[in-house]
Amino acid sequence: MSLQLTVPNMACSACGDTITKAIQKIDANATVKADPKTKLVSVDTSASPTEIKQAIQNAGYTIT
């Protein structure tokens, strides 16, 4: 499943790394592209959207 989420408080590439690691704890095979400039996180995963959103929020980020 492909998801595209807006994460307004992702400020830098380190934030993107943190988000990627949080998602990959849920689904180790997930493909994550986090772009701090556009604030978009694209995820290809077998996990549910709810699980992915929760992982990002647990890492300290908001989703709009």
N, CA, C and O of each residue as an XYZ file, in Angstrom:
256
protein
N       0.839     -1.173      0.000
C       0.000      0.000      0.000
C       0.888      1.241      0.000
O       1.914      1.285      0.680
N       0.487      2.231     -0.759
C       1.222      3.490     -0.811
C       0.473      4.552     -0.031
O      -0.744      4.696     -0.151
N       1.223      5.292      0.771
C       0.656      6.401      1.533
C       1.480      7.643      1.255
O       2.688      7.556      1.036
N       0.832      8.797      1.262
C       1.550     10.055      1.198
C       0.995     10.930      2.311
O      -0.193     11.251      2.341
N       1.883     11.307      3.224
C       1.466     12.059      4.399
C       2.213     13.379      4.467
O       3.375     13.461      4.069
N       1.551     14.411      4.971
C       2.189     15.704      5.189
C       2.565     15.800      6.666
O       1.731     15.630      7.556
N       3.858     16.081      6.898
C       4.388     16.187      8.265
C       4.984     17.588      8.405
O       6.161     17.795      8.110
N       4.166     18.557      8.859
C       4.601     19.963      8.839
C       5.793     20.280      9.739
O       6.510     21.245      9.476
N       6.023     19.499     10.788
C       7.148     19.814     11.665
C       8.396     18.978     11.366
O       9.271     18.845     12.222
N       8.482     18.417     10.162
C       9.713     17.758      9.714
C      10.607     18.865      9.149
O      10.314     19.428      8.095
N      11.695     19.171      9.853
C      12.491     20.349      9.512
C      13.766     20.057      8.732
O      14.266     20.928      8.020
N      14.298     18.845      8.856
C      15.601     18.583      8.237
C      15.731     17.105      7.879
O      14.832     16.309      8.148
N      16.853     16.751      7.273
C      17.048     15.352      6.880
C      17.133     14.430      8.090
O      16.764     13.260      7.994
N      17.609     14.931      9.224
C      17.649     14.111     10.439
C      16.232     13.757     10.898
O      15.994     12.659     11.402
N      15.300     14.686     10.721
C      13.895     14.403     11.030
C      13.388     13.284     10.115
O      12.691     12.369     10.555
N      13.750     13.377      8.844
C      13.357     12.344      7.889
C      13.909     10.983      8.282
O      13.219      9.971      8.159
N      15.157     10.956      8.757
C      15.760      9.697      9.211
C      15.012      9.127     10.408
O      14.774      7.922     10.487
N      14.643     10.004     11.339
C      13.903      9.571     12.525
C      12.558      8.970     12.136
O      12.161      7.929     12.660
N      11.861      9.628     11.218
C      10.563      9.147     10.748
C      10.735      7.807     10.029
O       9.953      6.880     10.239
N      11.756      7.713      9.184
C      12.024      6.461      8.460
C      12.260      5.313      9.433
O      11.700      4.231      9.263
N      13.080      5.541     10.444
C      13.381      4.492     11.431
C      12.129      4.086     12.195
O      11.923      2.904     12.474
N      11.291      5.066     12.536
C      10.055      4.766     13.270
C       9.126      3.886     12.434
O       8.520      2.947     12.950
N       9.021      4.194     11.150
C       8.164      3.400     10.264
C       8.750      2.004     10.075
O       8.014      1.017     10.067
N      10.059      1.918      9.923
C      10.682      0.623      9.680
C      10.698     -0.273     10.916
O      10.959     -1.470     10.800
N      10.423      0.284     12.093
C      10.216     -0.558     13.287
C       8.896     -1.313     13.164
O       8.766     -2.434     13.657
N       7.917     -0.695     12.504
C       6.607     -1.312     12.292
C       6.679     -2.307     11.131
O       6.164     -3.421     11.216
N       7.333     -1.876     10.039
C       7.460     -2.705      8.832
C       8.886     -2.567      8.311
O       9.227     -1.575      7.666
N       9.712     -3.561      8.594
C      11.129     -3.512      8.226
C      11.337     -3.418      6.722
O      12.390     -2.955      6.283
N      10.364     -3.844      5.917
C      10.489     -3.824      4.466
C       9.875     -2.580      3.823
O       9.817     -2.471      2.598
N       9.425     -1.657      4.645
C       8.795     -0.446      4.110
C       9.811      0.402      3.359
O      10.975      0.501      3.749
N       9.345      1.011      2.271
C      10.150      1.985      1.539
C       9.638      3.362      1.920
O       8.462      3.675      1.739
N      10.540      4.184      2.450
C      10.143      5.505      2.954
C      10.955      6.579      2.247
O      12.177      6.481      2.137
N      10.258      7.609      1.768
C      10.912      8.792      1.214
C      10.380      9.994      1.982
O       9.200     10.331      1.890
N      11.258     10.632      2.734
C      10.872     11.796      3.534
C      11.581     13.022      2.976
O      12.810     13.059      2.921
N      10.815     14.021      2.564
C      11.374     15.235      1.978
C      11.067     16.434      2.870
O       9.938     16.925      2.886
N      12.081     16.912      3.619
C      11.840     18.044      4.528
C      11.432     19.327      3.805
O      10.748     20.165      4.393
N      11.831     19.498      2.556
C      11.476     20.725      1.821
C       9.989     20.791      1.526
O       9.368     21.841      1.686
N       9.413     19.672      1.096
C       7.986     19.658      0.769
C       7.128     19.199      1.947
O       5.902     19.303      1.911
N       7.788     18.686      2.998
C       7.108     18.160      4.202
C       6.306     16.892      3.911
O       5.398     16.541      4.665
N       6.646     16.199      2.804
C       5.917     14.990      2.429
C       6.696     13.735      2.798
O       7.913     13.657      2.632
N       5.959     12.765      3.301
C       6.518     11.441      3.572
C       5.731     10.457      2.712
O       4.515     10.326      2.858
N       6.432      9.768      1.817
C       5.820      8.744      0.976
C       6.256      7.386      1.507
O       7.440      7.150      1.746
N       5.282      6.495      1.690
C       5.565      5.189      2.281
C       4.924      4.091      1.431
O       3.740      4.165      1.104
N       5.706      3.082      1.079
C       5.183      1.843      0.504
C       5.334      0.791      1.581
O       6.451      0.468      1.987
N       4.218      0.253      2.048
C       4.251     -0.616      3.221
C       3.132     -1.638      3.185
O       2.140     -1.482      2.473
N       3.315     -2.688      3.972
C       2.240     -3.662      4.163
C       1.494     -3.383      5.467
O       0.495     -4.037      5.764
N       1.979     -2.407      6.249
C       1.312     -2.031      7.500
C       0.094     -1.159      7.190
O      -0.016     -0.595      6.101
N      -0.806     -1.056      8.149
C      -2.013     -0.250      7.949
C      -1.678      1.235      8.064
O      -0.709      1.601      8.730
N      -2.472      2.093      7.419
C      -2.248      3.535      7.543
C      -2.264      4.003      9.000
O      -1.496      4.886      9.382
N      -3.136      3.410      9.803
C      -3.222      3.773     11.216
C      -1.904      3.484     11.929
O      -1.432      4.302     12.718
N      -1.306      2.319     11.654
C      -0.035      1.958     12.284
C       1.078      2.918     11.872
O       1.890      3.322     12.704
N       1.118      3.282     10.597
C       2.150      4.189     10.101
C       1.998      5.564     10.737
O       2.977      6.145     11.205
N       0.774      6.087     10.757
C       0.526      7.402     11.357
C       0.892      7.391     12.841
O       1.476      8.350     13.346
N       0.551      6.317     13.530
C       0.865      6.218     14.954
C       2.374      6.196     15.182
O       2.864      6.819     16.123
N       3.112      5.489     14.337
C       4.573      5.429     14.460
C       5.184      6.825     14.298
O       6.089      7.200     15.044
N       4.687      7.591     13.323
C       5.196      8.945     13.094
C       4.866      9.837     14.287
O       5.707     10.616     14.734
N       3.655      9.725     14.795
C       3.246     10.547     15.946
C       4.028     10.146     17.191
O       4.392     11.008     17.992
N       4.291      8.861     17.367
C       5.066      8.405     18.519
C       6.498      8.913     18.457
O       7.156      9.042     19.490
N       6.990      9.204     17.249
C       8.349      9.739     17.076
C       8.372     11.245     17.341
O       9.435     11.865     17.312
N       7.205     11.830     17.597
C       7.144     13.244     17.978
C       6.739     14.195     16.870
O       6.956     15.402     16.980
N       6.150     13.666     15.793
C       5.773     14.498     14.660
C       4.262     14.527     14.477
O       3.551     13.597     14.858
N       3.792     15.619     13.884
C       2.368     15.753     13.617
C       2.092     15.437     12.148
O       2.970     15.575     11.297
N       0.876     15.017     11.867
C       0.449     14.702     10.510
C      -0.783     15.543     10.208
O      -1.714     15.618     11.010
N      -0.771     16.174      9.036
C      -1.959     16.967      8.673
C      -2.633     16.344      7.472
O      -3.651     16.853      7.002
